[in-house]
């Protein structure tokens, strides 16, 4: 079972190496670098130096575009949208929405350029992070795609047909990105995490031939329900991956954990270890300390995550 952590990283190689050495001491296999758009513009040391340092210490570097297009994950501060406002989503009434649209060819093109960059830097995989239906967007690109697929106007379509369109757009986006990777960088591992709330698109995404690796993230640390309730969700993903011959990964939560909830990090993680996916990852390194999403007691939270990694390596 592979183990790894998401990593907000640093632009200074001295600090990167110190963290990578500590990851190696925990026997981690993968470091998933959470690269923001700003890292491609103002802090390129993070994406240019981390892969070599990771590889020198025996870790596989993977890339996640955290907050790209103000759309995927947290850290939403899109340099591209600042310079290309036509990439923003548009509400039904024509008003501005603050996130980009993955149906917009310009937005997709920017992601593809960023993929080319991380390949040049030595990353071994690219991770499509939590794509979800864009139910509020009626931009020209969404309207054009709806007309191409269904005919007529998206704004005037029935609720059920619009929902079917939105769901299809998720798998269409993942397919376009995975196909691009394999066509231009065939050695790059293509990965995707779909949230439990988007389980209705798991099967369609798993059918994508150019996608290598699929998983989900049951982030229940701050909830009070029995952690065993996550077991059928994990098994459903395992079944989808087995059927479609995908590598199966799972995430456990070490971000935003409320004080007193830290034991649930270990409890959830141990369920994942018990279910034996191909890889278990944590979001995020050291409890995401120093960010808006830090755990309230990051040190206590991280100690529980370390216990999960140790259990995984005992198998």
N, C-alpha and C positions, 0 to 999 in steps of 0.2 A: 504494500500500500504506500503510494507516494504521499508526502506531506509538504505543505508549503504555506506561505503567508503573503497576503497583500502588503505592499510596502510603499508608503508615501515618498520615502527616499529623501535625497539631498543632492544638491548640485556640487558639493565638495567631496572629492574622492576619499579624503581622509575619513570622513564620517560614514560614507557608504561602506568602506571596507570594514570599519569597526562593526557595523551592523551585520554585514555578510558573514564575518568570522563568528559572530554570536549565533547566527542562523545555522551555520555549519556545526557548531557545538551541540545544537539541538537535533542534529541529523535530518534537517529539512532537505528536501530534494528540489523544490521549486521556489523561486521568488517572483511574485506577480507584481510588477512595477506599475503603480497607479499613476500614469502619466497624464497630467493636465495639458490642455492646449498651451498654457503659458510656458510649460517646460520645453515646448518646441520653438518658443520665441525668445524668452528671456533667461531661462535656466536650463540650457541644453546639456549641461554636465550630467544631469540626472539620467537622461536617456542615452547619452553617448558613452558614459563611463561605467554604469552599473552592469551591463552585460559582460564585459571583459572581467571585471572584478568577480562577478558571480561565477563565471566559468572557471576562472583561476582557482576558485575554492570549491569547485565541484557542484555548484548549484545551477539549475537550468533557469535562464531568464525568460519570463513571459511578460507580455505587455497588455495592460488594460487602459483604455482611454477614459479616465475618471472624469465625469462631468462634461464630456465632449458634447458640443452643441447645446449645452445647458440641458441635456436630455438623459444621459446615461450615468447613473449613480450620483454621488454627491459632488462637492467641490465645483459647483456650477458657475463658471466664469469664462465664458467663451470668447476668445480673441477673434475667432472667425466671424461670429455673429456681429461683433462690434464693427467689423470692417465690411460685412456683407449682410446688411439688414434684410435683404430679400430672402434670406434663408430662414427667417423666423416663421413660426406657425401663425396662422390667421384664424380668428374665431369666426363663427357662423355669421356674426353681424359685421364682419370686416375689421374688427378691432385687433390690436396687436397682442400676441401672446409671447411670453418671455423665453420660450424654448425653441430650438430648431426643429425642422421636420425631416425625418429620414426618407421621405418620398421625394424630397427636393434633390435633383441631380447635382446641384452645386454643393450641397451638404455632404452627399455621398462621395463626391469627388475629393472633398477635403479630408474625409476619413481615409480614403485610398492613398492620398499623398502621405498622410501620417503613417500608414502601414508601410509604405515604401521606405520611409525614414527609419522606422524601428528595425526593419530587416537589414538595412545598411549598417545599423549599429550593433547587430549581432543577436537580436532576440530570436528565440526558438519558436515562439508561438504568439498568436494574437487572440485576445479574448473579447468577444462581443458581450457586453455587460448589461444584462437585464433589459433587453428590448421589450417594449410593452405597447399595446394598442394606443394610438394617438386619437382619442375619441373626440377631442375638441377642435381638431385642425380641419379647416376648410380652405387651405391655401390653394393657389393655382395648380401646384403639383399634385395634391391629393385629388382635386377635381378632375384633372386630366387623367390620372390613373383610374379613377372610378369610371369615367366615360369610356376609357379603353377597355376595361374589363366587363362592364355591365351596361354601358350606354346610359344616356340621361345625365341628370345633374345630381351630384352628391347631396347638395343642400335640400333637394326635394325628395330624396329617397326615403323609403320606409325604415323604421327603426331596426328591424331584423336584418334587412339587407345591408344597412350601414354597418351594423356590428360584424356581420360576416366579412365585409370589405376590410374593416379595421384589423380583424384577426389575420386575414390573408396577408395584409401589409407587413405584419411582423415576420412571418416566414419568408416573404419576398425580400425583405431587407437583409435578413441573415443569409439568405441564398446569394444575393448579389455580393455581399462582402466575402463570404466563403469562396464563391466562385472566383472572385477577383484574386484572392490570396493564392489559390491553387493554380490559376492561369499564369500569374506573374511571379509567384514565390512558392513553388510546389513543395519545398521542404518545410514550409511554415505550418506548424500545427494550428488548426482552426478550432476554436473553443467557444462555447456559449453557455451562459447561465440564464435560465428562465425562472422567474419567481413562482412560488406556489399558487399565487392568485391568478397566474396566467397558464394554469395547467391545461387549459383547452387548446393551447397551441403546441404543447410538447410533442405530440405525435407528428404534426406537420413539419416542425423544425427538424425532428429526428430523421425524417425522410430525405433530408438534403445530403446528397452524396459527397459534396465537398466539405461537409462539416465532420470533423474528427471526434469531437469531445463535447459532451453535454452534461449539464447538472443543474441543481437548484440550490436554494438557500433558505432554510427554515429558520428565520431569525426570531426566536420566541423568548429570548432571555428575560425580557421585561414583562412577560405575560405570566399568568398564574395557572394556566392549564397544565395538565399532566404532560411531561415531556414525551411519554410513550406515544402520545397521539401523533407525533411526527413520523413514527415508524411506517405507517401505510403510505405516506407521501414519498418517503425515501424509496420504498419498495416499488412504488409506481414508476418513479424515474428509473430505477434499476431495470425494471421490465421493459420500458421503452428503449433504453440503451442496448439491452441484450437483443431485443428484437431487431433493432436497426444497426447492430454491430458498431455502436459508439463507445468510446471510452467514457466511463461514468465517474464524475466527480461530485463532491458535496461540500458545501460551505457551512461552517458554524460561526456564531457571532461572538466577537470580542470588541465591539464598538458600542458606545452609548449605553453600556450596562449600568443600571441604577445600583447605588450602594445597597448591599445586602442581597443582590440577585446573582452574585458572582458564581455561586455553586452551580447555577443552571448552565453556565458556560461549559463546565466539565460534564455535567449530566447529559446535555445535548450532544456534545462532542463524542462521548463514549457510546451513545446510541449509533452514531455514524460509524465509529470504529467497529462496533459489533456487526453492522450491516455490510461491512467490507466493500465499499466502492473501490474503484481503482485509485482514487486520490481523495484526500481530505484536506481542505484548505480553511484557513481562518482569516476573517476580516476583523481586525487588521493588526499589524505588527505592534506589539507593546500596548495593546488596548487603544490604539489610535491616539496616543497621548499627544497633547499639544494642538489638537484640532477641535473644531466645533463638535465633532462626534466622539470625543474622548469618553472613556468609561469614567464614572465618578470616582472610583478607586482603581486607577489603571494598573497599579502594581498587583493588587489582589486579583483583578480580572485576568491579567496575563499569566499569573501563576496557575490558574485553572486551565488556560489554553495549553500551557507547557505540559500539564498532566495528560491532556488528550494526545499530544504528539508522542509522549513516552509510551502511552498505551498502544498507539498505532504501530510503533516500531517493535513492540513485543510480539506482534502477530507474525 
